[in-house]
């Protein structure tokens, strides 16, 4: 069985946050080196190598690549749960290393990232630095009977406070597993057939749903814990995989956000290429892009977008029409356009209406970026 060190090993070093962005050598330093060596080939080679380094560093944090640098530590007590083996198998299929360890917090998981940073030395050679960095996220999984005991003896909040003291800088998520089956059993007056996970239910004290919900809400407010109830093994497995994926992709998302901030945008415009409209150099695809843009308005479906597009085939034509209107006329310009959601013989057309017409006028004419389109 695999073993790894705990959160606080005596030999473990604390590292500063990783900077995944490689900064090329400043021009002044390159100029100085060129003056010293008088070698234009050195300059050209360094430029090529630095481009390679930037690509390699960025590739390591991209979705799809970043998972292979992650490790997930399972506390030994989690091996008693029915989701343990399958969750580790799926993580390994996703190229994530898993370990069974004796962690400082029982029944918990922790995530570690293997960091690889590439730089260029003075001889224009790529240098690789490797280290491990423990992530700030911790997940604790309590079985239903643990929660029942702690709520009954009023130690639920105290237990969470103790955990927070042990790992004060961690973002902690608590999962309470199979709690609903406990309440279902007593709802059926103890006659409900239970799965083996509830074999000791009659030996435990009885708590009300109200007591449980009060304890959970109070803990989330006072201890800043994220608490979730999960019933099924596949749901628990999915949650562990989702957490791992989110933690693995976090540096990539931070890098993308920083690039948008540096570009001067005051918002995060996510630069992916999912569900996009292809437009070629000849303009083919612009109509579909215009239809998609109209569909972004609330209550504007594809039939509505088609009806508007028949009257105004492009945003430029719509804005030219607005320029000839007064504000009152502009807000009412589109309201009488008829929308047909089926064959003319079967479906009676409906007017677009004043609300959407007003919103589109404000959207395409307002110079105030913070103006609200409407309720």
N, C-alpha and C positions, 0 to 999 in steps of 0.2 A: 504494500500500500504506500502511495506517495505521501511524503511529509514535507512541510515547509515551515519556516519560522513564523512566529506570532506577529501581532501588530508591532510590538515593542521588543525587538530582539536587541541584546546588548551590543551585537556587532553591526547592527543596521545603522547606516548613515542617513541623515536627513538631507535631502537635496532641494534646491530651490525649484520653483516651477519651470517646466521645460519650455524653451523658446524654439518652436518648430520652424521659424522663418530664418533662413540663412541670408545674411547681409553680405553682398559682394564686397570685395576689397575696394576702399575708396580710391578715386582717381589719383589723389595726391601720393598715396603709397605706391600705386602702380608706376607713376611717373618717377618716383624716387628710385624704385627698383630698376626701371629702365635706364635711368641715368647711371646707376651703378654698374649694370651689366652691359648696357648698350646692346641689348638683344631683343629685337622685335618679335622673334619667335616665342620668347618667354611670355611676352604680353598677350600674344594671340592664343597661346596654349592656355594661359590662365583664364582668359575669357571663356574658352570652350569648356574647361573643367568646371568653372563656377556655374555655368548653365546646367551642366549635368548634375551638380550637387543640389541646385535649387529644385530640379525635377525629382530627384531621388527623395529629398526631404518631404516634398509635398505629396509624393506618391504614398509614402508610409502612413500618412494620416487620412488618406482618401477612403470613403466608404468602399468596402469590399477588400481593401488591403489592411486596414487598421485592426481587424479582428484577430489576425495572427500574432499580434503583439500583446494580446490580453491574456491574463491568467485569472482564474476564479478559484478562491480558496473556500472549501466547504468545511464547516466545523464537523467533527466526528459525529455529533449527536444528530446531524441531519441525515445520516445514513439510515436512521430508523423510519424516515418518512417514505411514502410510496412514490414520490416523484424524484427521489434522489438519483437513481441509476439512469433513468431516461433523460433527465436534465443534463447529466454529465455526458451522456452519449451524444446528445444533440449539440452541445457546446463543442465537443471534439470534432464533430462533423463540420462545424463552422470554423475550424482551425483555432479554437481557443483551448489553451491548456487548463486542466482542472487538477486540483489537489485536495486531499483530505487532510486536514490539519487540526490541531488543538488550539483553537482561537481563544483570545482573551474574553470574548463574549460568547457564551454558549449558544448553539443553534443559529449561528450567523454566517453570512457570506461576506467576503471582502474581495476587492478587485485590485489587481496590480498590472501596471503597463510596463512592458519592455521597451525602453526608449532607445532608438538608434538615431544619432545625429551625425550628419556628414559635413565635414569642413575641408578646406584646402590649405595645405601647409605652404611654407615659403618655397618649396621645390615643386609646387604645382601638382602634388600628389593628394589623392582623396584620403582623408583620415576619418575613420569610423569610431565614434565613442558610444559605448553601450552602458546602460544602467537600468535599474528597476525603480519604479516610482509607485508607491501605494496611493490609490485614489481616495478621494474624500468621501466616497459613498459606502455605506454599510447597510446590509439588509439583515434583519433579525426575523426568524420565523418561529412563532409560538404555536404549539398545538392547542386545540380547543380546551383541553383539560388544564393546561397551564394558566390560561386566561381565567377560567372559572375559579380556580383556587386563589389566584391573586386578587380577583375582584371580591370574592367572598370574605377573605381575611383582610381586605382593604390595604393591600400592599401593591396594587397595580401601579399607582402613581409613583410610589417610592422606588419600585424596581426600575422604572424608566429613568427616574432622576439619578439612580446609581449608575446606570449605563451611560448617561450623558456625562457624568463625572469621569468615567473611565476613558471615554473617547470624546473629549469636549469639542474637537474641531471637525467632527464627522457629520455628514448629512445622513441621518438615520431614518430608515423606513422599517416599520414593524408590520409584519403580516400575521394575522391570526387565522389559522388554518382549520377548516371544517367546523366553524362555530355554529353555522345555521342548523346543522344536524342535531346539535344539542337542544336547541329551542324547538325543533320539529318533534323531537321525542316527547317532550313534556306537553306540547300542544295536543298530541294524540293520547294524553293520559298514560304514557309509558307503554302503550300497546304497539307502537310503530316498530316494524322490523328494522334493525340497524345493521350497518356493516361492521366488520371486525374492529375498525378504528374506535368504536364507542363501547368496547367490551366492559369498560370500568365505569360507565356512566352512572349506574345505581350506587356506586360507592362514593361519589363526589357530592358536594353540597349543591343545592339548587339556588340559582340566581335568576332574577327576572331580566327580560330583555331591556327594560327601562334602566336597570342598574348597569347593565353592560354598555348601553349606548351613552349613558352619562359619563362613565369612566373613560370611554374612548374619546368623546368630544372634549372632556376636561383635559385629558392628556395632550391632545393635539393643540389646544390653546396654550396651556401652561408650559409644556415641555418642547414645543415646536417639533414634535414627531409627526411623520406621515404614517398613518395607520390604515391598513387595508384588510378587508376580510375576503378570503378566497376559499372556495369549497372543493373544487375539482383538481385532480392532479395535473391535467393538461393546462388548466388555467395558471397553476403555479409554475409549471415549466415555461409557459409562454412569457410570464412576467420576468423570470430570471433571464431568459434570452433577450427580452426587450431592454432590460436594464443594462445587460452587457453590451448590446449594440449601441445604446445611447451613450454610455460612458466611453466606448471605443471611438465614436464619431465626434465626441465633444471638442477635441483640438481642431478638427477640420471646420466645425461650425464656428468656433471662435475666430479662426483664421479668416474665414469668409466674411464674418461680421466686421472684423477689423479692417479688411480691405475696403468694405463699403463705407466705413466711417472715414477712412483716410481719403476716399474719393470725394468727400464733401456731402454725401447724402445724409439726411437727418433721420433716415429709416433704414431698415434692413431689407433690401431687395434681394431675395434669395435667387442666386444665379444658377438654377438647375435647368435642365432641358426636358423636363417631363411634361407630357400633355401639351406640347407646343404646336403652333401653326407654322408650317414651312412656307416661306416666301422666297421665290427665286429672283434672279436679277432682272427678269422681264416683268415682274410684278404679279406673276401667277401665285395665288394664295392670299392676296390682299383682301379679297371679298370675304373669305372665310375668317380672316383676322378681324374684320369689321363686325361680322356676325358674332364672333366670340366676345368681342368687346361689349356689344350691346347686351349679351346674355349675362354679363357680370352685374347688371342692375337687378335689384330685388324685384321679383315677380315677372321679370322679362325672360320668357322662354324662347325656344328656337322659332316658333311661329311668329312671335312678336318681333324678333330680330329680322326675320324674312320680310315682314310687312314694312318695317322701317327702311330696310335695305332697298326695297322696290322703289320707294319714293326718293331716297337719298343714298345712292350707291357707294358713297364714301364719306368719311367724317368731314373732309374739306367742303363737300357740297352742302352738308348740313350746317356747317359753320357760316358759309356764305349766305345761306337762307336766314340764319339768326342775325347777321349783320344788317339785313334790310328790315328787321322787326324792332319794335319797341319792346321793353322788358315784358310787358303784359302780353303782347302778341307772341313773343318768343316762347313764353311759358305754355301757351295754348297751341303752339304750332303743330304738334304731333298728336294731340288728343283725339282728333277725329279719324285717324288712320284706322282702317278696318283690319281686323285680325281673323284669319280663317284657319281653324285647327283641323280641317278635314275637307272632303269634297263639298262643293257649293250646294249640291242637291241635298245633302244630309245635315250639314252644320250651318247654323246661322252665324254670320260674322259678328264680332263684337268690337266696340271702339277701344282704342288703346287707353283712353282715359286721361284726366288732367294730372293725376299724381305722378305717373312715370314721365309724362311730357314735361312737367316742371322740373323734375330731377335731372333729366337729360339737358335741359336748357342751362341749369345752374352748372352742371358738370363741364359743359363745353364753352361757357362764356365767362365764368367767374374768374377774377384775378386774385381772389383770396383763397389760398391753399387750405386754410383751416375752416372754411365755410361748410356747414352741415347741409347735405343734400335734402334732407327731410326726415320726418319721423319714421 
